[in-house]
């Protein structure tokens, strides 16, 4: 089995990140895919980017301060 190495960029594992774990993925050059050592997630670069975008959607308002709650009341 080939040695694992970091990819061009340090991608976060989307499966672990949805559970609030910040785990970097490794890149397998022979297979052309990224994988996680913690949860056994495997995917192409496009798949990883798509799922990481879903995680960004989850935290989209994390730095926004809400002061007007009238829009949320019934």
ZIQUIHU-V412894 format. One line per field, one symbol per residue. phi: phi as a letter, one per 40 degrees, with the letter a starting at -180 (. if undefined). psi: psi as a letter, one per 30 degrees, with the letter a starting at -180 (. if undefined). A space follows every 50 residues. Layout:
# ZIQUIHU-V412894
phi=???
psi=???
This chain:
# ZIQUIHU-V412894
phi=.cccacccbcccccccccbgbbbccbbbcccgacabccbgcbaccccccc ccccccccbcbcccccbbbccccc
psi=klkklkaeljkkkeeeefghkikkllkjeefhlklkfeggkklleeeeee efeeeeeegegegkkkfjgeffl.
